[in-house]
């Protein structure tokens, strides 16, 4: 008697990541919309020792178009504007332990947008060492 079996495929290990955040000028921190939710704001409030309402008011802004709350920005010489928690000299996060979920999960793939951009520009420029600086 022949029977068919349903087999659940073994999930392959995720491929190695093709980027090194320590060599990046904090491209992800320059995104216009760095969305935060209630737990993110509460985590930042605890980090700074302030109330939830104060953290929401001081650290975030409401985007009427997207109908979401996002982190405030600061001026930046490279990208024009970046997350207010980026140290613009060291290019590192000043609230890393309390960073929002969107930052904790980025990038959610094996490639990061900055490295995709660099790869394109290096190929386009014909220069394997091309570095984009504003």
The first five atom37 places (N, CA, C, CB, O) and aatype in JSON, in Angstrom:
{
  "aatype": [20, 20, 20, 20, 20, 20, 20, 20, 20, 20, 20, 20, 20, 20, 20, 20, 20, 20, 20, 20, 20, 20, 20, 20, 20, 20, 20, 20, 20, 20, 20, 20, 20, 20, 20, 20, 20, 20, 20, 20, 20, 20, 20, 20, 20, 20, 20, 20, 20, 20, 20, 20, 20, 20, 20, 20, 20, 20, 20, 20, 20, 20, 20, 20, 20, 20, 20, 20, 20, 20, 20, 20, 20, 20, 20, 20, 20, 20, 20, 20, 20, 20, 20, 20, 20, 20, 20, 20, 20, 20, 20, 20, 20, 20, 20, 20, 20, 20, 20, 20, 20, 20, 20, 20, 20, 20, 20, 20, 20, 20, 20, 20, 20, 20, 20, 20, 20, 20, 20, 20, 20, 20, 20, 20, 20, 20, 20, 20, 20, 20, 20, 20, 20, 20],
  "atom_mask": [
    [1, 1, 1, 1, 1],
    [1, 1, 1, 1, 1],
    [1, 1, 1, 1, 1],
    [1, 1, 1, 1, 1],
    [1, 1, 1, 1, 1],
    [1, 1, 1, 1, 1],
    [1, 1, 1, 1, 1],
    [1, 1, 1, 1, 1],
    [1, 1, 1, 1, 1],
    [1, 1, 1, 1, 1],
    [1, 1, 1, 1, 1],
    [1, 1, 1, 1, 1],
    [1, 1, 1, 1, 1],
    [1, 1, 1, 1, 1],
    [1, 1, 1, 1, 1],
    [1, 1, 1, 1, 1],
    [1, 1, 1, 1, 1],
    [1, 1, 1, 1, 1],
    [1, 1, 1, 1, 1],
    [1, 1, 1, 1, 1],
    [1, 1, 1, 1, 1],
    [1, 1, 1, 1, 1],
    [1, 1, 1, 1, 1],
    [1, 1, 1, 1, 1],
    [1, 1, 1, 1, 1],
    [1, 1, 1, 1, 1],
    [1, 1, 1, 1, 1],
    [1, 1, 1, 1, 1],
    [1, 1, 1, 1, 1],
    [1, 1, 1, 1, 1],
    [1, 1, 1, 1, 1],
    [1, 1, 1, 1, 1],
    [1, 1, 1, 1, 1],
    [1, 1, 1, 1, 1],
    [1, 1, 1, 1, 1],
    [1, 1, 1, 1, 1],
    [1, 1, 1, 1, 1],
    [1, 1, 1, 1, 1],
    [1, 1, 1, 1, 1],
    [1, 1, 1, 1, 1],
    [1, 1, 1, 1, 1],
    [1, 1, 1, 1, 1],
    [1, 1, 1, 1, 1],
    [1, 1, 1, 1, 1],
    [1, 1, 1, 1, 1],
    [1, 1, 1, 1, 1],
    [1, 1, 1, 1, 1],
    [1, 1, 1, 1, 1],
    [1, 1, 1, 1, 1],
    [1, 1, 1, 1, 1],
    [1, 1, 1, 1, 1],
    [1, 1, 1, 1, 1],
    [1, 1, 1, 1, 1],
    [1, 1, 1, 1, 1],
    [1, 1, 1, 1, 1],
    [1, 1, 1, 1, 1],
    [1, 1, 1, 1, 1],
    [1, 1, 1, 1, 1],
    [1, 1, 1, 1, 1],
    [1, 1, 1, 1, 1],
    [1, 1, 1, 1, 1],
    [1, 1, 1, 1, 1],
    [1, 1, 1, 1, 1],
    [1, 1, 1, 1, 1],
    [1, 1, 1, 1, 1],
    [1, 1, 1, 1, 1],
    [1, 1, 1, 1, 1],
    [1, 1, 1, 1, 1],
    [1, 1, 1, 1, 1],
    [1, 1, 1, 1, 1],
    [1, 1, 1, 1, 1],
    [1, 1, 1, 1, 1],
    [1, 1, 1, 1, 1],
    [1, 1, 1, 1, 1],
    [1, 1, 1, 1, 1],
    [1, 1, 1, 1, 1],
    [1, 1, 1, 1, 1],
    [1, 1, 1, 1, 1],
    [1, 1, 1, 1, 1],
    [1, 1, 1, 1, 1],
    [1, 1, 1, 1, 1],
    [1, 1, 1, 1, 1],
    [1, 1, 1, 1, 1],
    [1, 1, 1, 1, 1],
    [1, 1, 1, 1, 1],
    [1, 1, 1, 1, 1],
    [1, 1, 1, 1, 1],
    [1, 1, 1, 1, 1],
    [1, 1, 1, 1, 1],
    [1, 1, 1, 1, 1],
    [1, 1, 1, 1, 1],
    [1, 1, 1, 1, 1],
    [1, 1, 1, 1, 1],
    [1, 1, 1, 1, 1],
    [1, 1, 1, 1, 1],
    [1, 1, 1, 1, 1],
    [1, 1, 1, 1, 1],
    [1, 1, 1, 1, 1],
    [1, 1, 1, 1, 1],
    [1, 1, 1, 1, 1],
    [1, 1, 1, 1, 1],
    [1, 1, 1, 1, 1],
    [1, 1, 1, 1, 1],
    [1, 1, 1, 1, 1],
    [1, 1, 1, 1, 1],
    [1, 1, 1, 1, 1],
    [1, 1, 1, 1, 1],
    [1, 1, 1, 1, 1],
    [1, 1, 1, 1, 1],
    [1, 1, 1, 1, 1],
    [1, 1, 1, 1, 1],
    [1, 1, 1, 1, 1],
    [1, 1, 1, 1, 1],
    [1, 1, 1, 1, 1],
    [1, 1, 1, 1, 1],
    [1, 1, 1, 1, 1],
    [1, 1, 1, 1, 1],
    [1, 1, 1, 1, 1],
    [1, 1, 1, 1, 1],
    [1, 1, 1, 1, 1],
    [1, 1, 1, 1, 1],
    [1, 1, 1, 1, 1],
    [1, 1, 1, 1, 1],
    [1, 1, 1, 1, 1],
    [1, 1, 1, 1, 1],
    [1, 1, 1, 1, 1],
    [1, 1, 1, 1, 1],
    [1, 1, 1, 1, 1],
    [1, 1, 1, 1, 1],
    [1, 1, 1, 1, 1],
    [1, 1, 1, 1, 1],
    [1, 1, 1, 1, 1],
    [1, 1, 1, 1, 1],
    [1, 1, 1, 1, 1]
  ],
  "atom_positions": [
    [[0.83, -1.15, 0.0], [0.0, 0.0, 0.0], [0.89, 1.23, 0.0], [-0.96, -0.02, 1.2], [1.82, 1.34, 0.81]],
    [[0.62, 2.15, -0.89], [1.4, 3.36, -1.05], [0.7, 4.51, -0.32], [1.6, 3.7, -2.55], [-0.5, 4.72, -0.48]],
    [[1.45, 5.21, 0.44], [0.85, 6.37, 1.12], [1.73, 7.58, 0.87], [0.7, 6.11, 2.66], [2.95, 7.48, 0.75]],
    [[1.1, 8.7, 0.79], [1.85, 9.93, 0.6], [2.0, 10.59, 1.96], [1.16, 10.89, -0.42], [1.07, 10.62, 2.77]],
    [[3.16, 11.11, 2.18], [3.43, 11.78, 3.46], [3.63, 13.25, 3.21], [4.66, 11.17, 4.17], [4.25, 13.67, 2.23]],
    [[3.11, 14.01, 4.1], [3.37, 15.45, 4.04], [4.62, 15.72, 4.86], [2.15, 16.3, 4.58], [4.73, 15.3, 6.01]],
    [[5.54, 16.4, 4.27], [6.81, 16.67, 4.94], [6.95, 18.17, 5.12], [8.01, 16.09, 4.14], [6.79, 18.94, 4.17]],
    [[7.24, 18.57, 6.32], [7.49, 19.97, 6.59], [8.95, 20.24, 6.26], [7.15, 20.35, 8.07], [9.84, 19.62, 6.84]],
    [[9.2, 21.16, 5.33], [10.6, 21.41, 4.96], [11.38, 22.04, 6.1], [10.67, 22.32, 3.73], [10.84, 22.81, 6.9]],
    [[12.64, 21.72, 6.16], [13.52, 22.3, 7.17], [13.85, 23.71, 6.71], [14.82, 21.44, 7.37], [14.27, 23.94, 5.57]],
    [[13.66, 24.63, 7.61], [13.96, 26.02, 7.28], [15.48, 26.2, 7.2], [13.34, 27.0, 8.34], [16.21, 25.83, 8.12]],
    [[15.93, 26.76, 6.1], [17.36, 26.99, 5.93], [17.8, 28.11, 6.88], [17.7, 27.36, 4.46], [17.04, 29.01, 7.2]],
    [[19.03, 28.01, 7.3], [19.58, 29.07, 8.14], [19.61, 30.37, 7.36], [21.0, 28.7, 8.64], [19.84, 30.38, 6.15]],
    [[19.37, 31.45, 8.05], [19.38, 32.75, 7.39], [20.79, 33.03, 6.87], [18.9, 33.88, 8.36], [21.77, 32.77, 7.57]],
    [[20.89, 33.55, 5.66], [22.21, 33.85, 5.11], [22.94, 34.91, 5.94], [22.09, 34.32, 3.66], [22.32, 35.69, 6.66]],
    [[24.23, 34.91, 5.82], [25.04, 35.89, 6.54], [24.66, 37.29, 6.11], [26.54, 35.63, 6.31], [24.26, 37.51, 4.97]],
    [[24.8, 38.23, 7.01], [24.51, 39.62, 6.68], [25.67, 40.19, 5.89], [24.26, 40.46, 7.96], [26.83, 39.85, 6.11]],
    [[25.33, 41.07, 4.95], [26.33, 41.65, 4.06], [26.57, 43.12, 4.38], [25.91, 41.51, 2.61], [26.65, 43.95, 3.48]],
    [[26.68, 43.44, 5.65], [26.93, 44.82, 6.03], [27.62, 44.83, 7.38], [25.62, 45.65, 6.06], [27.6, 43.83, 8.11]],
    [[28.2, 45.93, 7.71], [28.87, 46.1, 8.99], [28.47, 47.47, 9.51], [30.44, 45.95, 8.88], [28.97, 48.49, 9.03]],
    [[27.57, 47.51, 10.48], [27.06, 48.78, 10.99], [28.16, 49.69, 11.52], [26.04, 48.51, 12.08], [28.01, 50.91, 11.51]],
    [[29.26, 49.13, 11.99], [30.33, 49.96, 12.54], [31.01, 50.8, 11.46], [31.36, 49.09, 13.24], [31.72, 51.75, 11.77]],
    [[30.8, 50.45, 10.2], [31.41, 51.21, 9.1], [30.42, 52.12, 8.4], [32.02, 50.26, 8.09], [30.75, 52.73, 7.38]],
    [[29.22, 52.23, 8.94], [28.16, 53.01, 8.31], [28.03, 54.38, 8.99], [26.81, 52.26, 8.38], [28.22, 54.48, 10.2]],
    [[27.73, 55.43, 8.24], [27.56, 56.76, 8.83], [26.17, 56.96, 9.44], [27.81, 57.82, 7.78], [25.73, 58.1, 9.6]],
    [[25.47, 55.89, 9.78], [24.15, 55.93, 10.41], [23.06, 56.3, 9.41], [24.14, 56.92, 11.57], [22.2, 57.14, 9.68]],
    [[23.12, 55.67, 8.27], [22.14, 55.9, 7.21], [20.72, 55.67, 7.7], [22.43, 55.0, 6.02], [19.83, 56.48, 7.41]],
    [[20.48, 54.6, 8.43], [19.12, 54.29, 8.89], [18.58, 55.36, 9.81], [19.1, 52.93, 9.6], [17.36, 55.54, 9.9]],
    [[19.43, 56.09, 10.5], [19.0, 57.15, 11.4], [18.54, 58.4, 10.64], [20.12, 57.52, 12.36], [17.99, 59.33, 11.23]],
    [[18.78, 58.4, 9.33], [18.39, 59.56, 8.52], [17.01, 59.4, 7.88], [19.42, 59.81, 7.44], [16.54, 60.31, 7.2]],
    [[16.36, 58.27, 8.09], [15.03, 58.07, 7.51], [14.09, 59.15, 8.05], [14.48, 56.65, 7.83], [14.14, 59.49, 9.23]],
    [[13.25, 59.67, 7.2], [12.33, 60.74, 7.6], [11.4, 60.32, 8.71], [11.52, 61.2, 6.41], [11.1, 61.1, 9.61]],
    [[10.93, 59.1, 8.65], [9.94, 58.63, 9.61], [10.5, 57.44, 10.39], [8.63, 58.24, 8.9], [10.66, 56.35, 9.85]],
    [[10.8, 57.66, 11.66], [11.27, 56.61, 12.56], [10.13, 56.37, 13.55], [12.63, 57.0, 13.29], [10.1, 56.95, 14.64]],
    [[9.22, 55.51, 13.15], [7.98, 55.31, 13.9], [8.21, 54.66, 15.27], [7.03, 54.45, 13.09], [9.02, 53.75, 15.41]],
    [[7.48, 55.17, 16.26], [7.53, 54.61, 17.61], [6.11, 54.3, 18.08], [8.23, 55.59, 18.6], [5.14, 54.9, 17.63]],
    [[6.03, 53.34, 19.0], [4.73, 53.0, 19.57], [4.78, 53.23, 21.08], [4.35, 51.52, 19.25], [5.79, 53.7, 21.61]],
    [[3.7, 52.92, 21.75], [3.6, 53.18, 23.2], [4.73, 52.51, 24.01], [2.25, 52.7, 23.71], [5.33, 53.16, 24.86]],
    [[5.03, 51.24, 23.76], [6.13, 50.62, 24.52], [7.48, 51.3, 24.26], [6.23, 49.14, 24.18], [8.32, 51.38, 25.17]],
    [[7.7, 51.78, 23.04], [8.95, 52.49, 22.73], [9.05, 53.78, 23.55], [9.05, 52.8, 21.21], [10.09, 54.09, 24.12]],
    [[7.95, 54.52, 23.59], [7.94, 55.79, 24.33], [8.11, 55.52, 25.82], [6.62, 56.57, 24.07], [8.83, 56.25, 26.51]],
    [[7.46, 54.49, 26.33], [7.6, 54.14, 27.74], [9.05, 53.75, 28.07], [6.65, 52.97, 28.1], [9.57, 54.14, 29.12]],
    [[9.7, 53.01, 27.18], [11.1, 52.61, 27.38], [12.0, 53.84, 27.4], [11.56, 51.63, 26.26], [12.91, 53.93, 28.23]],
    [[11.76, 54.78, 26.5], [12.56, 56.01, 26.48], [12.3, 56.85, 27.73], [12.25, 56.84, 25.21], [13.22, 57.44, 28.28]],
    [[11.05, 56.89, 28.18], [10.71, 57.64, 29.4], [11.48, 57.06, 30.59], [9.18, 57.58, 29.67], [12.06, 57.82, 31.37]],
    [[11.5, 55.74, 30.72], [12.25, 55.1, 31.81], [13.74, 55.41, 31.69], [12.03, 53.56, 31.8], [14.41, 55.7, 32.68]],
    [[14.25, 55.35, 30.47], [15.67, 55.61, 30.23], [16.06, 57.01, 30.72], [16.0, 55.46, 28.74], [17.13, 57.19, 31.31]],
    [[15.21, 58.0, 30.46], [15.51, 59.38, 30.83], [14.96, 59.77, 32.2], [14.95, 60.3, 29.79], [15.21, 60.88, 32.68]],
    [[14.21, 58.87, 32.83], [13.65, 59.16, 34.14], [12.59, 60.24, 34.1], [14.74, 59.58, 35.08], [12.5, 61.08, 35.0]],
    [[11.78, 60.23, 33.04], [10.71, 61.22, 32.89], [9.38, 60.49, 32.7], [10.99, 62.18, 31.69], [9.35, 59.27, 32.49]],
    [[8.3, 61.23, 32.76], [6.99, 60.61, 32.58], [6.75, 60.25, 31.12], [5.88, 61.55, 33.08], [7.41, 60.76, 30.21]],
    [[5.8, 59.36, 30.93], [5.43, 58.97, 29.56], [5.0, 60.2, 28.76], [4.29, 57.92, 29.59], [5.44, 60.4, 27.63]],
    [[4.14, 61.03, 29.35], [3.64, 62.22, 28.64], [4.76, 63.17, 28.27], [2.61, 62.95, 29.5], [4.77, 63.73, 27.17]],
    [[5.71, 63.35, 29.18], [6.84, 64.24, 28.89], [7.7, 63.65, 27.77], [7.69, 64.46, 30.17], [8.15, 64.38, 26.89]],
    [[7.94, 62.35, 27.81], [8.73, 61.71, 26.75], [8.03, 61.85, 25.41], [8.98, 60.22, 27.07], [8.66, 62.17, 24.4]],
    [[6.73, 61.61, 25.39], [5.98, 61.73, 24.14], [6.08, 63.15, 23.59], [4.51, 61.35, 24.37], [6.26, 63.34, 22.39]],
    [[5.95, 64.14, 24.46], [5.99, 65.53, 24.03], [7.39, 65.97, 23.59], [5.5, 66.43, 25.15], [7.54, 66.6, 22.54]],
    [[8.41, 65.64, 24.37], [9.77, 66.11, 24.1], [10.51, 65.32, 23.04], [10.55, 66.09, 25.35], [11.31, 65.88, 22.29]],
    [[10.27, 64.01, 22.96], [11.11, 63.14, 22.13], [10.48, 62.72, 20.81], [11.46, 61.93, 22.9], [11.17, 62.24, 19.92]],
    [[9.16, 62.9, 20.69], [8.47, 62.43, 19.49], [7.63, 63.54, 18.87], [7.59, 61.23, 19.81], [7.45, 64.62, 19.45]],
    [[7.12, 63.25, 17.7], [6.19, 64.17, 17.02], [5.15, 63.32, 16.31], [6.95, 65.13, 16.01], [5.38, 62.15, 15.99]],
    [[4.01, 63.92, 16.06], [2.94, 63.2, 15.38], [2.97, 63.56, 13.91], [1.56, 63.52, 16.0], [2.92, 64.73, 13.55]],
    [[3.04, 62.56, 13.05], [3.03, 62.77, 11.6], [1.58, 62.65, 11.12], [3.96, 61.73, 10.86], [1.01, 61.56, 11.09]],
    [[1.0, 63.79, 10.76], [-0.41, 63.82, 10.36], [-0.67, 63.06, 9.07], [-0.87, 65.26, 10.2], [-1.73, 62.45, 8.91]],
    [[0.28, 63.08, 8.14], [0.1, 62.37, 6.88], [0.06, 60.86, 7.09], [1.22, 62.72, 5.9], [-0.81, 60.17, 6.56]],
    [[1.0, 60.36, 7.86], [1.11, 58.91, 8.09], [0.25, 58.45, 9.28], [2.56, 58.53, 8.33], [0.02, 57.25, 9.46]],
    [[-0.2, 59.42, 10.07], [-1.0, 59.12, 11.27], [-0.26, 58.21, 12.25], [-2.31, 58.46, 10.86], [-0.83, 57.26, 12.79]],
    [[1.01, 58.53, 12.46], [1.84, 57.79, 13.41], [2.72, 58.76, 14.2], [2.71, 56.74, 12.68], [2.93, 59.9, 13.79]],
    [[3.21, 58.28, 15.31], [4.16, 59.05, 16.11], [5.56, 58.61, 15.72], [3.9, 58.85, 17.64], [5.81, 57.42, 15.53]],
    [[6.47, 59.56, 15.61], [7.84, 59.24, 15.22], [8.84, 60.03, 16.07], [8.06, 59.54, 13.72], [8.47, 60.99, 16.74]],
    [[10.1, 59.6, 16.02], [11.15, 60.29, 16.76], [11.44, 61.64, 16.13], [12.43, 59.44, 16.82], [11.39, 61.79, 14.91]],
    [[11.75, 62.6, 16.95], [12.15, 63.91, 16.45], [13.53, 63.8, 15.81], [12.16, 64.97, 17.6], [14.27, 62.84, 16.05]],
    [[13.86, 64.78, 14.99], [15.15, 64.82, 14.3], [16.0, 65.99, 14.77], [14.93, 64.9, 12.78], [15.53, 66.87, 15.49]],
    [[17.24, 65.98, 14.34], [18.18, 67.07, 14.55], [18.94, 67.29, 13.24], [19.17, 66.77, 15.74], [18.94, 66.43, 12.37]],
    [[19.57, 68.44, 13.11], [20.33, 68.73, 11.89], [21.56, 67.85, 11.81], [20.74, 70.22, 11.84], [22.14, 67.45, 12.83]],
    [[21.96, 67.54, 10.56], [23.12, 66.69, 10.34], [23.84, 67.15, 9.09], [22.71, 65.21, 10.22], [23.21, 67.43, 8.07]],
    [[25.15, 67.23, 9.16], [25.94, 67.71, 8.02], [25.97, 66.73, 6.85], [27.34, 67.99, 8.46], [26.18, 67.14, 5.72]],
    [[25.76, 65.45, 7.1], [25.83, 64.45, 6.04], [24.49, 64.19, 5.37], [26.36, 63.17, 6.59], [24.41, 64.13, 4.14]],
    [[23.45, 64.03, 6.17], [22.14, 63.67, 5.62], [21.11, 64.78, 5.72], [21.62, 62.45, 6.31], [19.97, 64.6, 5.29]],
    [[21.48, 65.92, 6.27], [20.54, 67.02, 6.43], [19.78, 66.93, 7.74], [19.56, 67.04, 5.29], [19.68, 67.92, 8.48]],
    [[19.25, 65.76, 8.04], [18.46, 65.55, 9.24], [18.58, 64.09, 9.67], [16.97, 65.93, 9.01], [18.54, 63.18, 8.84]],
    [[18.75, 63.87, 10.98], [18.86, 62.51, 11.52], [18.12, 62.42, 12.85], [20.36, 62.1, 11.7], [17.71, 63.44, 13.41]],
    [[17.96, 61.22, 13.33], [17.33, 60.98, 14.62], [17.99, 61.82, 15.7], [17.39, 59.49, 14.98], [19.21, 61.98, 15.71]],
    [[17.19, 62.35, 16.59], [17.71, 63.21, 17.66], [18.64, 62.46, 18.6], [16.58, 63.81, 18.44], [19.39, 63.1, 19.35]],
    [[18.62, 61.13, 18.6], [19.45, 60.35, 19.5], [20.77, 59.91, 18.88], [18.69, 59.15, 19.95], [21.54, 59.19, 19.52]],
    [[21.04, 60.32, 17.67], [22.31, 59.98, 17.03], [23.37, 60.98, 17.47], [22.19, 59.97, 15.49], [23.17, 62.19, 17.38]],
    [[24.5, 60.48, 17.95], [25.64, 61.34, 18.23], [26.28, 61.63, 16.87], [26.68, 60.67, 19.24], [26.85, 60.74, 16.25]],
    [[26.18, 62.87, 16.42], [26.61, 63.2, 15.06], [28.13, 63.19, 14.89], [26.08, 64.56, 14.68], [28.61, 63.25, 13.76]],
    [[28.87, 63.12, 15.97], [30.33, 63.02, 15.85], [30.77, 61.55, 15.75], [31.02, 63.69, 17.06], [31.55, 61.19, 14.87]],
    [[30.27, 60.71, 16.64], [30.67, 59.3, 16.65], [29.83, 58.46, 15.69], [30.56, 58.73, 18.05], [30.22, 57.35, 15.33]],
    [[28.66, 59.0, 15.26], [27.7, 58.3, 14.38], [27.14, 57.06, 15.08], [28.37, 57.9, 13.05], [26.87, 56.05, 14.43]],
    [[26.95, 57.13, 16.39], [26.41, 56.03, 17.17], [25.19, 56.5, 17.96], [27.48, 55.46, 18.12], [25.04, 57.68, 18.25]],
    [[24.33, 55.55, 18.3], [23.1, 55.81, 19.03], [23.41, 56.12, 20.49], [22.14, 54.61, 18.93], [24.17, 55.41, 21.14]],
    [[22.8, 57.2, 21.01], [23.03, 57.58, 22.4], [22.05, 56.9, 23.35], [22.91, 59.09, 22.55], [22.22, 56.98, 24.57]],
    [[21.03, 56.23, 22.83], [20.05, 55.52, 23.66], [19.96, 54.06, 23.23], [18.65, 56.2, 23.57], [18.89, 53.46, 23.25]],
    [[21.09, 53.48, 22.86], [21.1, 52.15, 22.27], [20.31, 51.13, 23.09], [22.52, 51.67, 22.09], [19.54, 50.35, 22.52]],
    [[20.49, 51.1, 24.38], [19.79, 50.13, 25.22], [18.29, 50.38, 25.26], [20.35, 50.16, 26.64], [17.52, 49.45, 25.48]],
    [[17.87, 51.62, 25.05], [16.44, 51.97, 25.1], [15.88, 52.26, 23.71], [16.23, 53.18, 26.0], [14.77, 52.78, 23.59]],
    [[16.62, 51.93, 22.67], [16.2, 52.28, 21.31], [14.85, 51.64, 20.97], [17.27, 51.83, 20.3], [14.5, 50.58, 21.48]],
    [[14.1, 52.31, 20.09], [12.78, 51.81, 19.7], [12.84, 50.5, 18.91], [12.06, 52.86, 18.88], [13.88, 50.12, 18.39]],
    [[11.71, 49.84, 18.84], [11.59, 48.57, 18.14], [12.01, 48.64, 16.69], [10.21, 48.08, 18.22], [12.61, 47.7, 16.18]],
    [[11.69, 49.75, 16.02], [12.05, 49.87, 14.6], [13.56, 49.82, 14.42], [11.49, 51.18, 14.02], [14.06, 49.31, 13.41]],
    [[14.29, 50.35, 15.38], [15.75, 50.33, 15.33], [16.3, 48.96, 15.71], [16.34, 51.41, 16.27], [17.29, 48.5, 15.15]],
    [[15.64, 48.31, 16.65], [16.08, 46.98, 17.09], [15.95, 45.96, 15.97], [15.26, 46.53, 18.3], [16.75, 45.03, 15.88]],
    [[14.96, 46.14, 15.12], [14.72, 45.17, 14.06], [15.35, 45.51, 12.72], [13.27, 45.02, 13.87], [15.21, 44.74, 11.77]],
    [[16.03, 46.65, 12.64], [16.59, 47.07, 11.35], [18.03, 46.6, 11.22], [16.51, 48.58, 11.2], [18.75, 46.58, 12.22]],
    [[18.46, 46.23, 10.06], [17.62, 45.91, 8.91], [17.0, 44.53, 9.09], [18.44, 45.97, 7.6], [17.56, 43.67, 9.77]],
    [[15.87, 44.34, 8.48], [15.16, 43.07, 8.65], [15.48, 42.09, 7.52], [13.67, 43.32, 8.71], [14.73, 41.15, 7.26]],
    [[16.59, 42.33, 6.86], [17.03, 41.43, 5.79], [18.54, 41.3, 5.85], [16.57, 41.94, 4.4], [19.19, 41.87, 6.73]],
    [[19.09, 40.56, 4.93], [20.55, 40.38, 4.93], [21.28, 41.58, 4.36], [20.91, 39.14, 4.14], [22.5, 41.68, 4.48]],
    [[20.55, 42.5, 3.75], [21.16, 43.68, 3.16], [20.58, 44.94, 3.79], [20.97, 43.71, 1.63], [19.42, 44.95, 4.2]],
    [[21.36, 45.97, 3.85], [20.92, 47.25, 4.39], [20.88, 48.26, 3.26], [21.86, 47.74, 5.54], [21.66, 48.17, 2.31]],
    [[19.97, 49.21, 3.35], [19.78, 50.21, 2.29], [21.05, 50.98, 1.96], [18.71, 51.17, 2.69], [21.3, 51.27, 0.79]],
    [[21.84, 51.31, 2.96], [23.06, 52.07, 2.71], [24.02, 51.26, 1.85], [23.73, 52.48, 4.04], [24.63, 51.79, 0.93]],
    [[24.16, 49.98, 2.16], [25.08, 49.14, 1.38], [24.53, 48.87, -0.02], [25.33, 47.83, 2.1], [25.31, 48.72, -0.97]],
    [[23.22, 48.8, -0.15], [22.62, 48.68, -1.47], [22.95, 49.92, -2.3], [21.08, 48.49, -1.37], [23.32, 49.83, -3.47]],
    [[22.81, 51.09, -1.67], [23.13, 52.36, -2.32], [24.61, 52.42, -2.71], [22.78, 53.54, -1.39], [24.94, 52.78, -3.84]],
    [[25.49, 52.06, -1.78], [26.93, 52.08, -2.08], [27.28, 51.15, -3.22], [27.72, 51.7, -0.84], [28.05, 51.51, -4.11]],
    [[26.72, 49.96, -3.2], [26.99, 48.99, -4.26], [26.58, 49.56, -5.63], [26.25, 47.67, -3.99], [27.32, 49.43, -6.6]],
    [[25.4, 50.18, -5.68], [24.93, 50.77, -6.92], [25.87, 51.9, -7.38], [23.5, 51.31, -6.75], [26.27, 51.94, -8.54]],
    [[26.21, 52.8, -6.46], [27.06, 53.93, -6.8], [28.46, 53.49, -7.22], [27.15, 54.89, -5.63], [29.03, 54.04, -8.16]],
    [[29.0, 52.52, -6.53], [30.34, 52.05, -6.88], [30.35, 51.44, -8.27], [30.83, 51.01, -5.85], [31.3, 51.65, -9.04]],
    [[29.31, 50.71, -8.6], [29.22, 50.14, -9.94], [29.02, 51.25, -10.97], [28.06, 49.12, -10.01], [29.67, 51.26, -12.02]],
    [[28.13, 52.18, -10.67], [27.83, 53.29, -11.58], [29.06, 54.2, -11.79], [26.66, 54.13, -11.03], [29.31, 54.65, -12.91]],
    [[29.81, 54.45, -10.73], [30.98, 55.33, -10.79], [32.21, 54.58, -11.33], [31.28, 55.91, -9.41], [33.2, 55.2, -11.71]],
    [[32.13, 53.25, -11.36], [33.3, 52.48, -11.78], [34.42, 52.56, -10.76], [33.79, 52.96, -13.12], [35.6, 52.43, -11.11]],
    [[34.06, 52.8, -9.49], [35.04, 52.98, -8.43], [34.66, 52.09, -7.25], [35.13, 54.47, -8.01], [33.72, 52.4, -6.53]],
    [[35.38, 50.98, -7.04], [35.02, 50.06, -5.97], [35.2, 50.62, -4.57], [35.83, 48.83, -6.09], [34.74, 50.01, -3.6]],
    [[35.86, 51.78, -4.45], [36.07, 52.39, -3.13], [35.24, 53.65, -2.93], [37.53, 52.72, -2.95], [35.44, 54.35, -1.94]],
    [[34.31, 53.94, -3.84], [33.49, 55.15, -3.76], [32.74, 55.2, -2.43], [32.49, 55.2, -4.93], [32.12, 54.22, -2.02]],
    [[32.81, 56.35, -1.76], [32.07, 56.58, -0.52], [31.25, 57.85, -0.73], [33.04, 56.72, 0.74], [31.78, 58.88, -1.15]],
    [[29.97, 57.77, -0.46], [29.08, 58.9, -0.65], [29.11, 59.78, 0.6], [27.63, 58.42, -0.94], [28.83, 59.31, 1.7]],
    [[29.44, 61.04, 0.42], [29.43, 62.01, 1.51], [28.73, 63.25, 0.99], [30.88, 62.34, 2.01], [29.06, 63.79, -0.06]],
    [[27.76, 63.69, 1.74], [26.99, 64.87, 1.33], [27.8, 66.13, 1.54], [25.68, 64.96, 2.09], [27.32, 67.22, 1.25]]
  ]
}
